[in-house]
Each structure stands twice: as C-alpha cells, then as structure tokens.
Amino acid sequence: MATERRYVVTFYKTITTDYGHDKEIEERVLEVTAVDEQTALERAQAEFCRLKELSDWRLHADRCAVEEGGSST
C-alpha cells in the first residue's frame, strides 16, 4: 500500500489589467494528501469545485500547478 504525501495545488487565473496587459494571479491554494501527483491534482480540483460550488474548476481558473510538500500538521 502506497503512503500518502502532502501536495500543494495552486490554481491560477489570467486577468487583463487596466493597461491591457495579461497578468496571472493566484486564485486559490489548496493542500491535499495523495499517493501521487495526479491523484493530488484530481482531489484538489474536486475540492476547488466544492468550495466554489462549481461543476468545472476551469470556470474560475485557467491552470493549476502541483508541488509536493506543504505544512505538517
């Protein structure tokens, strides 16, 4: 049985500034536990949808990035 590790998943949204430039901002950062990066991504996407009451995370974010690590509690 694989051991679950902590992952930090950051959701990003690209916005257009008042000057017409695109800028990427952090929409939300979630910490999840999972056996691998793909499972962590899926869990974070589901949690993002639950928190924002969405059917698809891409309605409020353009991309997400996964990093292993996070705080230990």
C-alpha positions as CSV (number, residue, x, y, z in Angstrom):
1,M,0.0,0.0,0.0
2,A,1.4,3.4,-1.1
3,T,2.0,6.1,1.5
4,E,0.1,9.3,1.0
5,R,2.2,12.5,0.8
6,R,1.2,16.2,1.1
7,Y,0.8,18.2,-2.1
8,V,0.2,21.9,-2.6
9,V,-2.0,22.7,-5.6
10,T,-2.2,26.3,-6.8
11,F,-4.9,27.5,-9.1
12,Y,-4.2,30.4,-11.4
13,K,-6.3,32.9,-13.3
14,T,-5.1,35.2,-16.1
15,I,-6.7,38.6,-15.9
16,T,-6.3,41.7,-18.1
17,T,-5.1,44.8,-16.4
18,D,-6.5,48.3,-17.0
19,Y,-3.5,48.8,-19.3
20,G,-4.4,45.8,-21.5
21,H,-1.6,43.5,-20.2
22,D,-2.3,40.0,-19.1
23,K,-1.4,39.1,-15.5
24,E,-1.5,35.8,-13.8
25,I,-2.9,35.8,-10.3
26,E,-3.3,33.0,-7.7
27,E,-7.0,32.1,-7.5
28,R,-6.6,29.6,-4.6
29,V,-4.0,27.4,-3.0
30,L,-5.1,24.0,-1.6
31,E,-3.2,21.4,0.4
32,V,-4.2,17.8,-0.1
33,T,-2.8,14.3,0.7
34,A,-2.5,11.7,-2.0
35,V,-0.4,8.8,-3.2
36,D,0.8,10.6,-6.3
37,E,0.7,13.9,-8.1
38,Q,-2.1,13.0,-10.4
39,T,-4.4,11.9,-7.6
40,A,-3.5,15.1,-5.7
41,L,-4.5,17.2,-8.7
42,E,-7.8,15.4,-9.0
43,R,-8.6,15.8,-5.3
44,A,-7.7,19.5,-5.4
45,Q,-9.8,20.1,-8.4
46,A,-12.8,18.4,-6.8
47,E,-12.2,20.4,-3.6
48,F,-11.9,23.7,-5.6
49,C,-15.3,22.9,-7.3
50,R,-16.9,22.1,-3.9
51,L,-15.7,25.3,-2.3
52,K,-16.7,27.5,-5.2
53,E,-19.9,25.5,-5.9
54,L,-18.8,24.8,-9.5
55,S,-19.2,22.0,-11.9
56,D,-15.8,22.6,-13.5
57,W,-12.8,24.3,-11.9
58,R,-11.9,25.9,-15.2
59,L,-14.8,28.3,-14.7
60,H,-12.7,30.2,-12.1
61,A,-9.1,29.3,-13.0
62,D,-7.1,28.8,-16.1
63,R,-4.4,26.4,-14.9
64,C,-3.1,24.7,-11.8
65,A,0.3,23.6,-10.6
66,V,1.1,20.8,-8.2
67,E,4.1,20.7,-5.8
68,E,5.0,18.0,-3.3
69,G,5.3,19.4,0.2
70,G,3.2,21.5,2.4
71,S,3.0,22.1,6.1
72,S,2.9,19.2,8.5
73,T,0.0,19.2,11.0
